């Protein structure tokens, strides 16, 4: 094994082990609800697929799923997989996609704006970006920062691999800067409270977006 292979493997092993969130109103359940029940062969690009739990669920519905993540990522064998360093960009992929899924990935990238612009270029006309985005304006996050605590955790709003911390306004500006307009926004955690005050009580945003100017 070369030095670069060892470095790549080590980086993959360092990342937290993301698993499917089974709770009602979890971000993963809300993400899947944004897709039609019947895939009918429509193409999905799952960016930052982790072990492929969402890709596998979508493939079971009849979607043609291509997953993208770092080399060494364990993935569901029933879907296509392309290895790449997402900080460099998307790999070469044939054709355009009906849906692009970015679940819990944009906050980990050095330049999420560049990736989102690539996503905009890879979507078929009138098709959809679906993403989950952490809310760093959440009351829990604000309270900890107010008390002078910014501990880094394995997972969650203070995840140690997060490079960006945005509230809803920041995410909206990032989407707009990459050519997207949010057409639907849900929120997870403190679900009833989040409906009353999204920017303060939502733990994560679930966003459905299309390219600007596309109805």
MITOR-919498 format. One line per field, with one value per residue: residue number from 1; residue in three letters; z, x, y negated of N, C-alpha, C in turn. Coordinates in Angstrom, 1 decimal, decimal comma. Example, Ala and Ser with C-alpha at 12.3 -4.5 7.8 and 13.67 -1.06 7.14 Angstrom:
BEGIN
n = 1; 2
res = ALA; SER
n_zz = 7,8; 7,1
n_xx = 13,2; 12,8
n_yy = 5,7; 2,2
ca_zz = 7,8; 7,1
ca_xx = 12,3; 13,7
ca_yy = 4,5; 1,1
c_zz = 7,8; 7,9
c_xx = 13,2; 12,9
c_yy = 3,3; 0,0
end
This chain:
BEGIN
n = 1; 2; 3; 4; 5; 6; 7; 8; 9; 10; 11; 12; 13; 14; 15; 16; 17; 18; 19; 20; 21; 22; 23; 24; 25; 26; 27; 28; 29; 30; 31; 32; 33; 34; 35; 36; 37; 38; 39; 40; 41; 42; 43; 44; 45; 46; 47; 48; 49; 50; 51; 52; 53; 54; 55; 56; 57; 58; 59; 60; 61; 62; 63; 64; 65; 66; 67; 68; 69; 70; 71; 72; 73; 74; 75; 76; 77; 78; 79; 80; 81; 82; 83; 84; 85; 86; 87; 88; 89; 90; 91; 92; 93; 94; 95; 96; 97; 98; 99; 100; 101; 102; 103; 104; 105; 106; 107; 108; 109; 110; 111; 112; 113; 114; 115; 116; 117; 118; 119; 120; 121; 122; 123; 124; 125; 126; 127; 128; 129; 130; 131; 132; 133; 134; 135; 136; 137; 138; 139; 140; 141; 142; 143; 144; 145; 146; 147; 148; 149; 150; 151; 152; 153; 154; 155; 156; 157; 158; 159; 160; 161; 162; 163; 164; 165; 166; 167; 168; 169; 170; 171; 172; 173; 174; 175; 176; 177; 178; 179; 180; 181; 182; 183; 184; 185; 186; 187; 188; 189; 190; 191; 192; 193; 194; 195; 196; 197; 198; 199; 200; 201; 202; 203; 204; 205; 206; 207; 208; 209; 210; 211; 212; 213; 214; 215
res = UNK; UNK; UNK; UNK; UNK; UNK; UNK; UNK; UNK; UNK; UNK; UNK; UNK; UNK; UNK; UNK; UNK; UNK; UNK; UNK; UNK; UNK; UNK; UNK; UNK; UNK; UNK; UNK; UNK; UNK; UNK; UNK; UNK; UNK; UNK; UNK; UNK; UNK; UNK; UNK; UNK; UNK; UNK; UNK; UNK; UNK; UNK; UNK; UNK; UNK; UNK; UNK; UNK; UNK; UNK; UNK; UNK; UNK; UNK; UNK; UNK; UNK; UNK; UNK; UNK; UNK; UNK; UNK; UNK; UNK; UNK; UNK; UNK; UNK; UNK; UNK; UNK; UNK; UNK; UNK; UNK; UNK; UNK; UNK; UNK; UNK; UNK; UNK; UNK; UNK; UNK; UNK; UNK; UNK; UNK; UNK; UNK; UNK; UNK; UNK; UNK; UNK; UNK; UNK; UNK; UNK; UNK; UNK; UNK; UNK; UNK; UNK; UNK; UNK; UNK; UNK; UNK; UNK; UNK; UNK; UNK; UNK; UNK; UNK; UNK; UNK; UNK; UNK; UNK; UNK; UNK; UNK; UNK; UNK; UNK; UNK; UNK; UNK; UNK; UNK; UNK; UNK; UNK; UNK; UNK; UNK; UNK; UNK; UNK; UNK; UNK; UNK; UNK; UNK; UNK; UNK; UNK; UNK; UNK; UNK; UNK; UNK; UNK; UNK; UNK; UNK; UNK; UNK; UNK; UNK; UNK; UNK; UNK; UNK; UNK; UNK; UNK; UNK; UNK; UNK; UNK; UNK; UNK; UNK; UNK; UNK; UNK; UNK; UNK; UNK; UNK; UNK; UNK; UNK; UNK; UNK; UNK; UNK; UNK; UNK; UNK; UNK; UNK; UNK; UNK; UNK; UNK; UNK; UNK; UNK; UNK; UNK; UNK; UNK; UNK
n_zz = 0,0; -0,9; 0,3; -0,1; -0,3; 2,2; 3,7; 2,6; 3,4; 6,2; 6,6; 5,9; 7,9; 10,1; 10,1; 11,6; 12,2; 10,4; 10,6; 9,6; 10,6; 12,6; 13,9; 14,3; 12,3; 11,9; 10,2; 8,1; 7,5; 6,7; 4,5; 2,7; 2,3; 0,6; -1,9; -4,7; -4,2; -6,0; -8,0; -10,7; -12,4; -12,4; -12,2; -9,5; -7,7; -5,1; -2,9; -0,9; 0,4; 2,6; 4,2; 2,4; 3,1; 2,6; -0,2; -0,7; 0,2; -1,7; -4,1; -3,7; -4,1; -6,8; -8,0; -10,0; -8,8; -8,2; -6,2; -4,4; -2,8; -0,6; -1,4; -0,2; 1,2; 2,7; 0,9; -0,3; -2,2; -4,2; -5,6; -7,9; -7,6; -7,2; -6,5; -4,9; -3,9; -2,3; -1,7; -3,8; -5,9; -8,0; -9,5; -12,9; -14,5; -16,3; -18,2; -17,0; -13,8; -12,2; -9,5; -7,0; -4,1; -1,0; 1,8; 5,0; 4,4; 3,2; 5,1; 5,8; 3,9; 2,4; 0,5; 0,0; -1,7; -4,3; -4,8; -4,8; -7,0; -9,0; -8,7; -9,6; -12,3; -13,0; -12,8; -14,4; -16,5; -14,7; -12,5; -9,2; -6,2; -3,1; 0,2; 3,5; 6,2; 8,8; 11,6; 12,8; 14,3; 16,1; 19,3; 21,3; 20,3; 20,3; 23,1; 24,2; 23,0; 24,1; 26,7; 26,5; 25,5; 23,1; 22,4; 20,5; 19,0; 18,2; 16,5; 15,5; 16,1; 16,9; 15,5; 15,0; 12,5; 11,1; 9,1; 8,5; 9,8; 9,8; 10,0; 9,0; 7,2; 6,3; 4,9; 3,0; 1,5; 0,5; -1,1; -3,0; -4,1; -5,6; -7,6; -6,9; -5,8; -2,9; -2,7; -0,9; 2,5; 5,3; 8,8; 11,4; 14,7; 17,9; 16,9; 16,8; 18,0; 16,2; 14,0; 14,8; 15,3; 13,3; 12,7; 15,2; 16,7; 15,1; 14,5; 12,3; 8,8; 6,2; 2,8; -0,3; -3,5; -6,5; -9,7; -10,2; -11,7; -12,8; -13,0
n_xx = 0,9; 0,6; 2,0; 0,0; -2,3; -2,5; -2,8; -5,3; -7,0; -6,7; -7,9; -10,5; -11,3; -11,1; -13,4; -16,6; -19,0; -21,6; -25,1; -28,3; -31,0; -33,5; -35,6; -38,9; -39,7; -37,0; -34,0; -33,2; -35,5; -37,3; -35,9; -36,1; -38,8; -39,2; -38,8; -40,5; -42,7; -42,4; -39,7; -39,2; -37,0; -35,8; -32,9; -30,6; -28,2; -26,3; -24,6; -21,8; -22,3; -21,8; -22,3; -24,2; -26,9; -29,2; -29,1; -29,5; -32,1; -33,5; -32,9; -34,3; -36,8; -36,9; -35,3; -32,5; -29,5; -26,6; -23,8; -21,5; -18,5; -15,6; -12,6; -12,4; -14,7; -17,2; -19,9; -23,3; -23,9; -25,8; -26,1; -24,6; -21,2; -18,9; -15,7; -14,2; -12,5; -14,4; -13,7; -12,2; -13,9; -16,7; -16,6; -16,0; -19,1; -21,5; -24,1; -27,1; -28,9; -31,9; -32,5; -30,5; -28,9; -27,8; -26,9; -26,2; -23,6; -22,5; -21,6; -19,2; -17,3; -14,5; -15,1; -18,1; -19,7; -18,6; -19,1; -21,9; -22,4; -21,4; -23,3; -25,6; -25,0; -25,1; -27,7; -30,7; -32,9; -35,5; -35,3; -34,3; -32,6; -32,0; -31,4; -29,9; -29,3; -27,3; -28,4; -26,8; -27,8; -29,4; -31,1; -29,8; -27,2; -26,6; -26,8; -24,7; -22,5; -22,8; -22,2; -19,5; -18,7; -17,4; -17,3; -16,0; -17,7; -18,3; -20,5; -23,4; -24,5; -22,1; -20,2; -17,0; -15,8; -17,0; -16,7; -18,0; -20,4; -23,6; -26,6; -30,1; -30,2; -27,5; -27,3; -29,3; -28,2; -25,9; -27,0; -28,4; -26,2; -25,1; -26,8; -29,3; -32,7; -34,6; -37,4; -38,9; -38,9; -38,2; -38,0; -36,2; -36,2; -37,2; -39,8; -42,4; -42,1; -40,2; -41,8; -43,0; -40,9; -38,6; -35,9; -34,7; -35,4; -35,2; -33,2; -32,0; -32,2; -34,3; -34,1; -35,6; -34,7; -34,4; -32,9; -32,3; -34,9; -36,2; -39,2
n_yy = 1,2; -2,2; -5,4; -7,4; -5,9; -4,9; -7,2; -8,1; -6,0; -6,2; -8,7; -8,2; -6,4; -8,0; -9,5; -10,2; -7,6; -7,5; -6,7; -5,4; -7,4; -6,6; -7,7; -9,2; -12,0; -12,4; -13,7; -12,1; -10,6; -12,6; -13,6; -11,4; -11,4; -13,5; -12,6; -11,2; -8,3; -6,2; -5,4; -4,9; -4,6; -7,1; -9,3; -9,6; -11,4; -10,8; -12,5; -12,4; -9,8; -8,2; -5,1; -4,3; -4,2; -5,8; -5,8; -3,1; -2,8; -4,4; -3,2; -0,8; -1,7; -2,0; -3,9; -5,0; -5,0; -6,8; -6,9; -9,0; -9,4; -9,6; -7,7; -4,3; -4,3; -2,4; -1,1; -0,7; 2,1; 2,3; 0,1; -2,3; -3,5; -6,1; -7,1; -9,9; -12,8; -15,1; -17,7; -18,4; -18,2; -17,0; -13,8; -12,7; -12,2; -10,6; -12,2; -14,0; -14,5; -13,6; -14,1; -15,5; -14,6; -15,9; -15,0; -15,9; -16,8; -19,2; -21,0; -20,0; -20,5; -22,2; -24,1; -24,6; -26,1; -25,9; -23,2; -23,1; -24,7; -23,0; -21,0; -22,3; -22,5; -19,8; -19,0; -17,9; -19,8; -21,6; -20,0; -18,7; -19,7; -18,2; -18,6; -18,3; -20,4; -21,7; -23,7; -26,3; -28,4; -27,5; -27,2; -25,6; -25,6; -28,3; -28,9; -27,4; -28,6; -31,2; -30,7; -30,3; -27,9; -25,7; -23,0; -20,2; -17,6; -14,1; -13,8; -15,8; -19,2; -20,4; -19,0; -17,5; -17,5; -19,5; -22,3; -24,6; -26,9; -27,8; -29,7; -29,9; -32,1; -32,2; -29,7; -30,1; -32,2; -31,0; -29,0; -30,6; -31,9; -29,9; -29,4; -28,4; -28,3; -28,0; -26,1; -24,8; -24,2; -22,3; -21,4; -19,9; -18,4; -19,4; -19,6; -20,6; -23,1; -24,2; -24,7; -27,0; -28,8; -28,8; -29,5; -29,6; -27,3; -25,0; -22,1; -21,0; -21,9; -20,9; -21,0; -21,7; -22,5; -24,4; -25,2; -28,7; -30,5; -28,4; -26,8
ca_zz = 0,0; -1,0; 1,4; -0,4; 0,0; 3,7; 4,1; 2,3; 4,3; 7,6; 6,6; 5,9; 9,2; 11,1; 10,1; 12,4; 11,5; 10,2; 10,4; 9,3; 11,8; 12,5; 14,7; 13,5; 12,0; 11,7; 8,9; 7,0; 7,1; 6,0; 3,2; 1,8; 2,0; -0,4; -3,1; -5,0; -3,7; -7,1; -8,7; -12,2; -13,1; -12,4; -11,7; -8,3; -7,4; -3,6; -2,7; 0,5; 0,6; 3,8; 3,9; 1,4; 3,7; 1,8; -1,6; -0,8; 0,3; -2,9; -5,1; -3,5; -4,7; -8,2; -8,6; -10,5; -7,8; -8,2; -4,9; -4,4; -1,5; -0,6; -1,6; 1,0; 1,8; 2,5; 0,3; -0,6; -3,5; -5,2; -6,3; -8,5; -6,6; -7,7; -5,5; -5,2; -2,7; -2,6; -1,6; -5,1; -6,8; -8,4; -10,5; -14,2; -14,5; -17,6; -18,2; -15,9; -12,8; -11,8; -8,2; -6,3; -2,6; -0,2; 3,2; 6,1; 3,8; 2,8; 6,2; 6,0; 2,8; 2,4; -0,4; -0,4; -2,8; -5,5; -5,0; -5,2; -8,4; -9,8; -8,6; -10,4; -13,7; -13,2; -12,7; -15,6; -16,4; -13,9; -11,5; -7,8; -5,2; -1,8; 1,1; 4,9; 6,6; 10,3; 12,0; 13,9; 15,0; 17,0; 20,6; 22,0; 19,8; 20,8; 24,5; 24,5; 22,6; 25,0; 27,9; 26,2; 25,2; 21,7; 22,4; 19,3; 19,3; 17,1; 15,7; 16,0; 15,7; 17,1; 15,0; 14,9; 11,1; 10,5; 8,7; 8,4; 10,8; 9,2; 10,3; 7,8; 6,3; 5,7; 4,0; 1,9; 0,7; -0,2; -2,2; -4,0; -4,8; -6,4; -8,6; -6,5; -5,0; -2,1; -3,0; 0,2; 3,6; 6,5; 9,9; 12,3; 16,1; 18,5; 15,6; 16,9; 18,3; 15,0; 13,1; 15,3; 15,2; 12,5; 12,8; 16,6; 17,3; 14,2; 14,6; 10,9; 7,7; 5,0; 1,8; -1,6; -4,2; -8,0; -10,3; -10,3; -13,0; -13,2; -12,3
ca_xx = 0,0; 1,4; 1,7; -1,2; -3,4; -2,6; -3,4; -6,7; -7,7; -6,8; -8,9; -11,9; -11,5; -11,3; -14,7; -17,7; -19,8; -23,0; -26,0; -29,6; -31,7; -34,8; -36,6; -39,9; -39,2; -35,5; -33,7; -33,2; -36,9; -37,8; -35,2; -36,7; -40,2; -39,1; -38,7; -41,8; -42,6; -42,0; -38,6; -39,5; -35,8; -35,2; -31,5; -30,3; -26,8; -26,2; -23,2; -21,4; -23,2; -21,5; -22,4; -25,2; -28,2; -30,2; -29,0; -30,1; -33,6; -34,0; -32,8; -35,4; -38,0; -36,8; -34,4; -31,2; -28,7; -25,1; -23,3; -20,2; -17,8; -14,1; -12,1; -12,4; -16,0; -18,1; -21,2; -24,3; -23,5; -26,9; -26,1; -23,3; -20,4; -17,8; -14,8; -13,6; -12,4; -15,4; -13,1; -11,7; -15,1; -17,4; -15,9; -16,7; -20,3; -22,3; -25,4; -27,6; -29,6; -33,2; -32,4; -29,2; -29,1; -26,7; -27,4; -25,2; -22,3; -22,0; -20,9; -17,9; -16,5; -13,8; -15,8; -19,5; -20,3; -18,1; -19,8; -23,2; -22,4; -21,3; -24,6; -26,5; -24,7; -25,4; -29,1; -31,5; -33,9; -36,7; -35,1; -34,3; -31,6; -32,6; -30,3; -30,1; -28,3; -27,4; -28,7; -26,0; -28,5; -30,3; -31,0; -28,8; -25,9; -26,4; -26,6; -23,4; -21,5; -23,0; -21,5; -18,1; -18,4; -17,5; -16,7; -16,2; -18,3; -18,3; -21,7; -24,3; -24,2; -20,7; -19,4; -15,6; -15,5; -17,7; -15,9; -18,8; -21,5; -24,5; -28,0; -30,9; -29,8; -26,3; -27,6; -30,0; -27,2; -25,0; -27,8; -28,6; -24,9; -24,7; -27,8; -30,5; -33,7; -35,3; -38,8; -39,6; -38,0; -38,7; -37,1; -36,2; -35,8; -38,2; -40,5; -43,6; -41,5; -39,6; -42,8; -43,3; -39,7; -37,7; -34,4; -34,2; -35,6; -34,8; -31,9; -31,6; -33,1; -34,4; -34,3; -35,8; -34,3; -34,3; -32,1; -33,0; -35,6; -36,9; -40,5
ca_yy = 0,0; -3,4; -6,4; -8,1; -4,9; -4,8; -8,5; -8,1; -5,0; -6,8; -9,8; -7,6; -5,8; -9,0; -10,2; -9,6; -6,5; -7,9; -5,6; -5,8; -7,9; -5,9; -8,4; -10,0; -13,4; -12,5; -14,3; -11,1; -10,3; -13,8; -13,6; -10,4; -11,8; -14,5; -11,9; -10,4; -6,9; -5,3; -6,0; -4,8; -4,7; -8,4; -9,2; -10,3; -11,5; -10,9; -13,1; -12,1; -8,8; -7,4; -3,7; -4,1; -3,8; -6,5; -5,3; -1,8; -3,0; -5,0; -2,1; 0,1; -2,3; -2,0; -5,0; -4,6; -5,8; -6,9; -7,5; -9,6; -9,7; -9,4; -6,3; -3,6; -4,4; -1,3; -1,6; 0,3; 2,7; 2,3; -1,2; -2,7; -4,2; -6,8; -7,6; -11,2; -13,8; -16,1; -19,0; -18,7; -18,3; -15,8; -13,1; -12,7; -11,4; -10,7; -12,7; -14,8; -13,8; -14,2; -14,6; -15,4; -14,5; -16,3; -14,8; -16,1; -16,8; -20,5; -21,7; -19,3; -20,8; -23,5; -25,1; -24,1; -26,9; -25,3; -21,9; -23,4; -25,2; -21,8; -20,3; -23,0; -22,1; -18,4; -18,7; -18,0; -21,0; -21,5; -18,9; -19,1; -19,4; -17,9; -18,7; -18,6; -21,5; -22,0; -25,1; -26,8; -29,5; -26,8; -27,7; -24,9; -26,1; -29,7; -28,9; -26,9; -29,7; -32,3; -30,3; -30,2; -26,5; -25,3; -21,7; -19,5; -16,3; -13,2; -14,1; -16,8; -20,6; -20,8; -17,9; -17,9; -17,6; -20,6; -23,4; -25,8; -27,0; -28,7; -29,7; -29,8; -33,1; -31,9; -28,7; -30,7; -33,0; -30,0; -28,4; -31,6; -32,2; -28,8; -29,3; -27,7; -28,9; -27,1; -26,1; -24,1; -24,1; -21,7; -21,5; -18,7; -18,6; -20,3; -19,7; -21,6; -24,5; -24,6; -25,3; -28,4; -29,7; -27,9; -29,9; -29,4; -25,9; -23,9; -21,5; -20,9; -22,3; -20,0; -21,9; -21,3; -23,7; -24,2; -26,3; -30,0; -30,7; -27,1; -26,6
c_zz = 0,0; 0,2; 1,2; 0,0; 1,5; 4,3; 3,9; 3,2; 5,7; 7,7; 6,6; 7,2; 10,3; 11,2; 11,0; 11,6; 11,5; 10,0; 10,2; 10,6; 11,7; 13,2; 13,8; 13,4; 11,9; 10,3; 7,8; 6,6; 6,3; 4,6; 2,2; 1,5; 0,9; -1,8; -3,4; -4,6; -4,8; -7,9; -10,2; -13,0; -13,1; -11,7; -10,5; -8,1; -5,9; -3,3; -1,2; 1,1; 1,9; 3,4; 2,9; 1,9; 2,9; 0,4; -1,7; -0,7; -1,0; -4,0; -4,9; -4,0; -6,2; -8,8; -9,0; -9,8; -8,1; -6,9; -5,1; -3,0; -1,7; -0,9; -0,2; 1,7; 1,6; 2,0; -0,1; -2,1; -4,6; -5,9; -6,9; -7,5; -7,4; -6,6; -5,9; -3,9; -3,0; -2,4; -3,0; -6,1; -7,2; -9,5; -11,9; -14,1; -15,8; -17,4; -17,0; -15,0; -12,6; -10,4; -7,7; -4,8; -1,9; 1,2; 4,2; 5,5; 3,5; 3,9; 6,5; 4,9; 3,0; 1,6; -0,9; -1,5; -4,2; -5,8; -5,4; -6,6; -9,4; -9,8; -9,6; -11,9; -14,0; -13,2; -14,1; -15,5; -15,6; -12,8; -10,2; -7,0; -3,9; -0,8; 2,6; 5,4; 8,1; 10,5; 13,2; 14,6; 16,0; 18,5; 21,4; 21,6; 20,4; 22,3; 24,9; 24,1; 23,6; 26,3; 27,7; 25,8; 23,7; 21,6; 21,0; 19,6; 18,1; 16,1; 16,2; 15,5; 15,9; 16,6; 14,7; 13,5; 10,4; 10,3; 8,6; 9,3; 10,3; 9,9; 9,0; 6,8; 5,6; 4,6; 2,8; 0,9; -0,1; -1,3; -3,3; -4,8; -5,7; -7,5; -8,2; -5,8; -4,3; -2,4; -1,9; 1,3; 4,8; 7,6; 10,8; 13,7; 16,7; 17,5; 15,7; 17,2; 17,0; 14,0; 13,5; 15,1; 14,6; 12,8; 14,2; 17,1; 16,4; 14,4; 13,2; 9,9; 6,7; 3,8; 0,4; -2,5; -5,7; -8,5; -10,4; -11,7; -13,5; -12,3; -11,9
c_xx = 0,9; 1,1; 0,4; -2,4; -3,6; -3,2; -4,9; -7,5; -7,8; -7,8; -10,3; -12,2; -11,7; -12,7; -15,7; -18,5; -21,2; -23,9; -27,4; -30,4; -33,1; -36,0; -37,7; -39,4; -37,7; -35,2; -33,7; -34,6; -37,5; -37,2; -35,9; -38,1; -40,3; -39,0; -40,1; -41,6; -42,1; -40,9; -38,7; -38,2; -35,2; -33,8; -31,3; -28,8; -26,8; -24,7; -22,9; -22,3; -23,0; -21,6; -23,5; -26,6; -29,4; -30,2; -29,7; -31,6; -34,2; -33,9; -33,9; -36,7; -38,0; -36,1; -33,1; -30,2; -27,2; -24,7; -21,8; -19,7; -16,3; -13,8; -12,1; -13,7; -16,8; -19,5; -22,1; -24,0; -24,6; -27,0; -24,7; -22,5; -19,2; -17,0; -14,2; -13,4; -13,3; -14,8; -12,4; -12,8; -15,7; -16,5; -16,6; -17,9; -21,1; -23,7; -25,8; -28,5; -30,9; -33,3; -30,9; -29,4; -27,8; -27,1; -26,2; -23,8; -21,7; -21,2; -19,5; -16,9; -15,8; -14,5; -17,1; -20,1; -19,8; -18,9; -21,2; -23,4; -22,2; -22,6; -25,6; -26,3; -25,0; -26,9; -29,8; -32,5; -35,1; -36,5; -34,6; -33,1; -32,3; -31,4; -30,7; -28,9; -28,4; -27,7; -27,9; -26,6; -29,5; -30,1; -30,0; -27,4; -25,6; -26,1; -25,2; -22,3; -21,6; -22,2; -20,0; -17,7; -18,5; -16,7; -17,0; -16,6; -18,1; -19,3; -22,4; -23,8; -22,8; -19,8; -17,9; -15,1; -16,2; -16,7; -16,7; -20,0; -22,4; -25,9; -28,8; -30,5; -28,5; -26,5; -28,3; -29,1; -26,3; -25,8; -28,0; -27,3; -24,5; -25,8; -29,1; -31,4; -34,5; -36,8; -39,6; -38,5; -38,7; -37,7; -37,3; -35,7; -36,7; -39,2; -41,7; -43,1; -40,9; -40,5; -43,1; -42,2; -38,6; -36,2; -33,9; -34,3; -35,3; -33,4; -31,2; -32,6; -33,1; -34,9; -34,5; -35,6; -34,2; -33,4; -32,9; -33,7; -36,3; -38,1; -40,7
c_yy = -1,2; -4,3; -7,0; -7,2; -4,9; -6,1; -8,5; -7,2; -5,6; -7,9; -9,3; -7,0; -6,8; -9,6; -9,5; -8,6; -7,0; -6,8; -6,2; -6,2; -7,5; -6,7; -9,1; -11,4; -13,5; -13,1; -13,3; -10,7; -11,4; -13,9; -12,6; -10,7; -12,9; -13,9; -11,2; -8,9; -5,9; -6,0; -6,0; -5,1; -6,1; -8,4; -10,1; -10,2; -11,7; -11,3; -13,0; -11,0; -8,0; -5,9; -3,3; -3,8; -4,6; -6,1; -4,0; -1,9; -3,5; -4,0; -1,1; -0,4; -2,4; -3,2; -4,4; -5,6; -5,7; -7,6; -8,0; -9,9; -9,4; -7,9; -5,6; -3,6; -3,1; -1,7; -0,4; 0,8; 2,7; 1,0; -1,4; -3,5; -4,8; -7,4; -8,9; -11,9; -14,9; -17,5; -19,4; -18,9; -17,0; -15,1; -13,2; -11,7; -11,6; -11,3; -13,6; -13,9; -14,5; -14,7; -14,5; -15,6; -14,9; -16,2; -14,9; -16,1; -18,2; -21,2; -21,1; -19,7; -22,1; -24,5; -24,6; -24,9; -26,3; -24,0; -22,2; -23,9; -24,0; -21,0; -21,0; -22,7; -20,7; -18,0; -18,8; -19,2; -20,6; -20,4; -19,5; -18,7; -19,3; -17,8; -18,8; -19,4; -21,7; -23,4; -25,5; -28,0; -28,8; -27,2; -27,0; -25,3; -27,4; -29,7; -28,4; -28,0; -30,8; -32,0; -30,0; -28,7; -26,3; -24,0; -21,0; -18,1; -15,4; -13,5; -15,3; -18,2; -21,0; -19,7; -18,3; -18,0; -18,7; -21,7; -24,7; -25,7; -28,1; -28,6; -29,7; -30,9; -32,8; -30,8; -29,2; -31,5; -32,1; -29,3; -29,4; -31,9; -31,1; -28,6; -28,6; -28,6; -27,9; -27,2; -25,4; -23,9; -23,4; -21,8; -20,3; -19,1; -19,7; -20,6; -20,7; -23,0; -25,0; -25,2; -26,8; -29,3; -28,9; -28,2; -29,6; -27,9; -24,8; -23,4; -21,4; -21,3; -21,2; -20,9; -21,2; -22,5; -23,3; -25,4; -27,5; -30,1; -29,5; -27,0; -25,2
end
